[in-house]
Amino acid sequence: MINSIFKKVLADIPNSAAGMDRQSFISMKIISLSQEEKKAMQNHFEKYLLYMQQQNASDIEFGGPTAQESIWFRIYGKKQPRHELGKISQHQADVICQCLLTETLRKELFTKLAVDFSYELYHNSTSMRWRATMYFDMGHLALNMRTISNTIYPLHTYGFHPNIERTLSLVHEKQGLILLTGITGSGKSTTMDSIVDANNKTSEAHIVIIGDPIEHVHNSKKCIVRHREVGKDVLSFKDGAIQALRQDPDIIIVGEMRDPETIMTCLEITDTGHKVFSTLHTASAVETIDRIVAECPPAEQERIRNRLADVLRVIISQKLVPTLDEKLTLAKEVLLVTSSVKAAIRNNNTHEIYQMINQGGKLGMITLEQDLIRLFNQRVITKQTAYDFANNKHRIKELLQHKF
């Protein structure tokens, strides 16, 4: 049936049609397919997703000329083609990709040349979810889908100091800005879900989550947990954050501070006395503070430094690093905002903060380099891995000097 659908959709498309024109032809043909035919295409693709789950893969790469007609997976940090799944042509991948989209998402793809969405599959009475992005690659469609884990790790398994756990908890601290940072794929969402779940179990409160897209869906326990997806339930992170103020929230989760407007909004809503969590694509606590300030106009930066010093409570910067058994483990840097850190932010002396983290172990702080040394001493990672993933190469060399 699948091959007959491919022939039905791809037949009569002029050879001269390329890029957007060709995708438009495919779109018109897909609209004419029956629901049974569209579902057959989706089921065909979902076989790859089930394979992905069996392999513990975090990502799947599908379609586009550079995939070389293979399906690629990232497994424990390594992205490789899986030839045992057979070949799929660029044109066939175009058809499957478009069959995964609703009409609204297809219009957005053609307008913006890329679209983000969530995808859900029920298998053996279990819901599995993925965060997806579809985009154009040399005129064809390419798709990345990242697994949204159903597993929520208890917060205590992260090894945070009690001071940090108390700051993350609404029971102990009712307001302030907490930031999770790291590159894409560093486990920020997993950590955020653990924090949400810990509060959901301990506080009688209201949590509003604004995501693009919504990833893990939390069942309300002690908290009522609202999920608002950008593009479906709200227009933007900024709008969602502002609207949340009128929804009687205790905790507001802003999925990503991706632009100056959202950054300013997060600072403002925290300043009103709420507890706000968000993420940034930065590698360290100091870089995070500098990035927030730099995103604002120069004339506003002193005011932003003062506001940030007032509302910021914790920055957790994390990386997933390869282990000796070829899996991944979490390495983290943790900054607790003390009076000394506040003064450094206000006075634009952020270069002093690294040393404060380095010396703040009793308060719950740790540099990434210190945490990498911990993992090395526990024989979880190699010394080369510790060096490769360190932010401060000079400092990691000092800590490992007797090993090199």
Secondary structure, DSSP 8 states (H G I E B T S, - for coil): -HHHHHHHHHTT--TT--HHHHHHHHHHHHHTS-HHHHHHHHHHHHHHHHHHHHTTEEEEEEESGGGTT--EEEETTEEEE-GGG----HHHHHHHHHHTS-HHHHHHHHHHSEEEEEEEEEETTEEEEEEEEEEEETTEEEEEEEEE-S----GGGG---HHHHHHH-TTT---EEEEEE-STTSSHHHHHHHHHHHHHHH--SEEEEEESS--S----SSSEEEEEEBTTTBS-HHHHHHHHTTS--SEEEES---SHHHHHHHHHHHHTT-EEEEEES-SSHHHHHHHHHHTS-GGGHHHHHHHHHHHEEEEEEEEEEE-TTSSEEEEEEEEE--HHHHHHHHTT-GGGHHHHHHT-GGGT-B-HHHHHHHHHHTTSS-HHHHHHH-S-HHHHHHHTTTT-
